[in-house]
Amino acid sequence: DVIDNSATAINYCPLTGTAFGWKGFVRNSDTTFGVSGLLYNTNLILYDRNTDSNWSQLKLECVNGQQIGDKPETISVVETNWGTWKDMFPSTKVLSLDTGFNRNYGVYPYGDYITNHDFLLFNVSPLNNLLPKKERVFAVIDQTQSKVYRFSDFAEGKVIKDSFNGKNYLIAGNQNVINAFKLTGEFLDLEFNYSFNNSEGFFIDSENNKWNIFGHAIDGARTGQMLSPSKSVTSYWFAIAAFYYNPIIYTD
């Protein structure tokens, strides 16, 4: 797609349950990405159509070809259920299922894969059993390290300040959606509280500004300002632990 005049690639891996937005820009020009059919640690390998280089989705890096070692520029993406999203953004347009292909998009193709913690289609290494393999977690990523947040810890709605790898973050969420932002400068001095009430506003600050799930100020003196997005993703636990060795698990 083209968003704000920038080529954008939305990529999803059903085996690790991970979705990212990337800028579609390689070798100084716009490009599109495709699914290579290859996997690493059961996770999607993409290729770019400018150079045919291979890109590891969860590693966030080109792993083979002319662009090896390059890292994509990520775009903030959130994962949630349709009801929550519709409450926040009621005028949303949805990608049509009328694709011209004979495909039943209402049928999940992998049986009980989502709920069966012992069912992996391909080998994964290392395996970390600190959490159930298929538990959905929200992971903040910094270089080769990650810190994960469990949805159960945000079940009633919560906004916290946290630090990871020498950086300060704001994490806001409930049982259906979590997002995180880097906190720098004057934003470090603000206090934030959860305030979602089935509308776009998701949290407020100590100056009574209202912010949405993407960290955009939508009401108050700071209207139009934005918090810095984090590099993060919602994922199955086993996948984050395979790509980011010994991830830190947030505890209250």
C-alpha positions as CSV (number, residue, x, y, z in Angstrom):
1,D,0.0,0.0,0.0
2,V,1.0,3.7,-0.1
3,I,0.5,5.5,3.2
4,D,1.4,9.2,3.6
5,N,3.1,9.0,0.2
6,S,5.4,6.2,1.4
7,A,5.4,2.6,0.0
8,T,4.4,0.4,2.9
9,A,4.5,-3.4,3.3
10,I,2.3,-5.1,5.9
11,N,3.6,-8.6,6.4
12,Y,2.1,-11.4,8.6
13,C,3.4,-14.8,9.6
14,P,0.6,-17.2,10.8
15,L,3.0,-19.7,12.3
16,T,4.5,-17.1,14.7
17,G,1.5,-14.9,14.8
18,T,3.5,-11.8,14.0
19,A,2.5,-8.7,11.9
20,F,4.8,-5.8,11.0
21,G,4.6,-2.6,9.0
22,W,7.7,-1.8,7.0
23,K,8.7,1.0,4.7
24,G,8.9,-0.5,1.2
25,F,12.2,1.1,0.3
26,V,15.3,-0.8,-0.9
27,R,18.2,0.4,-3.0
28,N,17.0,4.0,-3.0
29,S,13.7,3.3,-4.5
30,D,10.2,2.0,-3.6
31,T,9.7,-1.8,-3.7
32,T,7.2,-4.4,-2.8
33,F,7.9,-7.6,-0.7
34,G,6.7,-11.1,-1.4
35,V,6.6,-14.4,0.6
36,S,9.6,-16.5,-0.3
37,G,8.2,-19.8,0.9
38,L,11.2,-20.2,3.2
39,L,11.1,-20.2,7.0
40,Y,13.7,-19.6,9.7
41,N,12.7,-20.8,13.2
42,T,9.2,-21.3,11.7
43,N,9.0,-17.6,10.9
44,L,8.4,-15.9,7.5
45,I,11.2,-15.1,5.2
46,L,10.3,-12.3,2.7
47,Y,12.1,-11.2,-0.4
48,D,12.2,-7.7,-1.9
49,R,11.4,-7.3,-5.6
50,N,14.2,-4.8,-6.2
51,T,17.1,-7.1,-5.4
52,D,15.5,-10.5,-4.6
53,S,17.3,-10.4,-1.2
54,N,15.8,-12.4,1.7
55,W,14.5,-10.7,4.9
56,S,13.8,-12.4,8.2
57,Q,10.5,-11.0,9.5
58,L,11.1,-11.4,13.3
59,K,14.8,-10.8,13.1
60,L,14.0,-7.5,11.3
61,E,17.0,-7.9,9.1
62,C,18.0,-8.9,5.5
63,V,19.7,-12.3,5.9
64,N,20.7,-13.1,2.3
65,G,21.4,-11.3,-0.9
66,Q,22.7,-7.8,-1.9
67,Q,21.1,-6.1,1.1
68,I,22.4,-8.5,3.7
69,G,22.6,-6.9,7.1
70,D,20.2,-4.1,6.2
71,K,17.2,-3.5,8.6
72,P,13.8,-2.4,7.6
73,E,12.3,0.9,8.9
74,T,9.2,-0.2,10.9
75,I,5.8,1.4,11.1
76,S,3.6,1.2,14.2
77,V,1.1,-1.6,13.9
78,V,-1.3,-2.8,16.6
79,E,-3.2,-6.1,16.9
80,T,-6.6,-6.3,18.5
81,N,-10.1,-7.6,18.0
82,W,-12.5,-6.0,15.6
83,G,-14.9,-4.8,18.3
84,T,-12.1,-2.8,20.1
85,W,-10.8,-1.3,16.9
86,K,-14.3,-0.3,15.7
87,D,-14.9,1.5,19.0
88,M,-11.7,3.5,18.6
89,F,-12.0,4.1,14.8
90,P,-15.6,3.7,13.7
91,S,-15.0,5.0,10.2
92,T,-12.3,2.4,9.4
93,K,-12.3,0.8,5.9
94,V,-11.6,-2.9,5.8
95,L,-9.7,-4.9,3.2
96,S,-12.3,-6.8,1.1
97,L,-12.5,-10.6,1.1
98,D,-13.6,-10.4,-2.5
99,T,-10.1,-10.9,-3.9
100,G,-10.9,-12.7,-7.2
101,F,-9.5,-15.9,-5.7
102,N,-11.5,-19.0,-4.6
103,R,-10.3,-18.9,-1.0
104,N,-12.4,-19.4,2.2
105,Y,-10.9,-16.9,4.5
106,G,-13.2,-17.9,7.3
107,V,-11.5,-21.3,7.8
108,Y,-8.3,-21.5,9.8
109,P,-6.0,-23.9,8.0
110,Y,-3.8,-25.2,10.9
111,G,-6.2,-27.1,13.1
112,D,-5.7,-26.5,16.8
113,Y,-2.3,-24.8,16.2
114,I,-3.4,-21.6,18.0
115,T,-4.3,-23.4,21.3
116,N,-2.2,-26.5,21.3
117,H,1.1,-25.5,23.0
118,D,2.8,-28.7,22.0
119,F,1.9,-28.4,18.3
120,L,4.7,-26.9,16.2
121,L,4.9,-27.6,12.5
122,F,8.7,-27.1,12.3
123,N,11.6,-27.2,14.7
124,V,12.4,-24.1,16.8
125,S,15.6,-23.4,18.7
126,P,16.0,-22.5,21.4
127,L,12.7,-23.3,23.1
128,N,12.0,-21.4,26.3
129,N,9.3,-22.9,28.6
130,L,9.0,-20.0,31.1
131,L,5.6,-19.3,29.5
132,P,3.2,-21.5,27.4
133,K,4.5,-21.6,23.9
134,K,1.4,-20.2,22.2
135,E,0.7,-17.5,24.8
136,R,0.2,-14.2,23.0
137,V,2.6,-11.6,24.4
138,F,3.5,-8.1,23.5
139,A,7.2,-7.7,22.9
140,V,9.4,-4.6,22.8
141,I,12.5,-5.2,20.7
142,D,15.8,-3.4,21.0
143,Q,18.7,-4.8,18.8
144,T,19.1,-8.4,19.9
145,Q,17.1,-8.1,23.1
146,S,13.4,-8.1,24.0
147,K,11.1,-7.5,26.9
148,V,7.6,-9.0,26.9
149,Y,4.4,-8.0,28.6
150,R,1.6,-10.5,29.2
151,F,-2.0,-9.5,28.3
152,S,-3.1,-11.0,31.6
153,D,-1.2,-8.3,33.5
154,F,-3.2,-5.6,31.6
155,A,-6.6,-7.3,31.8
156,E,-8.3,-4.4,33.6
157,G,-6.5,-1.7,31.7
158,K,-3.2,-0.3,32.7
159,V,-0.5,2.3,31.7
160,I,3.0,1.9,33.1
161,K,6.4,3.5,32.7
162,D,9.1,1.0,32.3
163,S,12.8,0.9,31.4
164,F,14.6,-1.6,29.1
165,N,18.1,-1.7,27.8
166,G,18.8,1.8,29.0
167,K,15.7,3.3,27.4
168,N,12.4,4.6,29.0
169,Y,9.1,3.3,27.7
170,L,5.4,3.9,28.2
171,I,3.3,0.8,27.8
172,A,-0.5,1.1,27.5
173,G,-3.0,-1.6,27.1
174,N,-5.9,-3.9,28.2
175,Q,-6.8,-7.5,27.6
176,N,-7.4,-6.8,23.9
177,V,-4.6,-4.5,22.8
178,I,-1.2,-3.2,24.0
179,N,1.2,-0.6,22.5
180,A,4.4,0.9,23.7
181,F,6.2,4.2,23.2
182,K,9.7,5.6,23.8
183,L,9.7,8.3,26.4
184,T,12.2,11.1,26.0
185,G,12.5,14.8,26.8
186,E,9.6,16.6,28.3
187,F,7.4,13.5,28.1
188,L,9.4,11.8,30.8
189,D,7.9,14.3,33.3
190,L,4.3,13.5,32.5
191,E,2.3,10.9,34.4
192,F,-0.1,8.7,32.4
193,N,-3.3,6.8,33.3
194,Y,-5.6,4.4,31.4
195,S,-8.8,6.0,30.3
196,F,-10.3,3.9,27.5
197,N,-14.1,4.2,27.3
198,N,-15.0,2.6,24.0
199,S,-13.8,5.6,21.9
200,E,-10.6,6.8,20.4
201,G,-9.0,8.1,23.6
202,F,-7.0,5.4,25.3
203,F,-5.0,7.2,28.0
204,I,-4.6,10.6,29.6
205,D,-1.7,12.5,31.1
206,S,-1.2,14.7,34.1
207,E,-1.9,17.8,32.0
208,N,-5.3,16.3,31.1
209,N,-4.3,15.6,27.5
210,K,-6.0,12.7,25.8
211,W,-4.0,10.2,23.7
212,N,-5.0,7.4,21.3
213,I,-3.5,3.9,21.0
214,F,-0.9,5.1,18.5
215,G,0.4,7.8,20.9
216,H,-1.2,10.7,19.1
217,A,-2.5,13.5,21.4
218,I,-6.2,14.0,20.3
219,D,-7.4,16.4,22.9
220,G,-5.8,19.0,25.2
221,A,-3.0,21.5,24.9
222,R,-0.7,18.9,23.3
223,T,-3.2,18.1,20.5
224,G,-1.2,17.1,17.4
225,Q,1.9,15.9,19.3
226,M,3.1,12.3,19.1
227,L,4.9,10.0,21.3
228,S,7.8,8.1,19.7
229,P,6.8,4.6,18.6
230,S,8.7,1.6,19.9
231,K,9.9,-1.3,17.8
232,S,7.4,-3.9,19.0
233,V,5.1,-6.7,18.0
234,T,2.4,-9.0,19.4
235,S,3.6,-12.6,19.0
236,Y,3.5,-16.2,20.3
237,W,5.9,-16.5,23.2
238,F,7.9,-19.3,21.7
239,A,8.8,-17.1,18.7
240,I,10.1,-14.1,20.7
241,A,12.1,-16.5,22.9
242,A,13.7,-18.2,19.8
243,F,14.7,-14.9,18.1
244,Y,15.6,-12.9,21.2
245,Y,17.4,-15.1,23.6
246,N,16.2,-15.1,27.2
247,P,13.7,-12.2,26.9
248,I,12.8,-10.3,30.0
249,I,9.3,-10.9,31.3
250,Y,7.7,-7.9,32.9
251,T,6.4,-8.4,36.5
252,D,4.5,-5.9,38.7
